[in-house]
Amino acid sequence: MDLQEQLKKLFPDHVPSEEPTANIEKPTVWLQEAPLLCKYEKRKGKPITIIEGYQGADSDFKQLAKELKQLLSVGGSFKNEQIIIQGDYRDQIMKFLQEKGFKTKRVGG
């Protein structure tokens, strides 16, 4: 017994609508010509990864920061038009950004 049959038994008077449900799309991020710079630094003895060089809207860059933090399960922030991620995740971040269609450039080590 599939879900539709179960629903018909539970709600016999309900008439399902024939309208297709609207596809909810994720907001797209504006892609740019210049590559994003992915740097590695140590601050107070702790490693961090910095992504900078985005030329689009700040809200898009903040959304990108949120996606990166969720992907890597780490902390981070968005300050001074830079994404700061706790830890050295340059390879994983660059791979993620390239899958999204960004050009990336590794800076330092």
Secondary structure, 3 states (H helix, E strand, C coil): CCHHHHHHHHCCCCCCCCCCCCCCCCCCCCCCCCCEEEEEEEECCEEEEEEECCCCCHHHHHHHHHHHHHHHCCCEEEECCEEEEECCCHHHHHHHHHHHCCCEEEECC
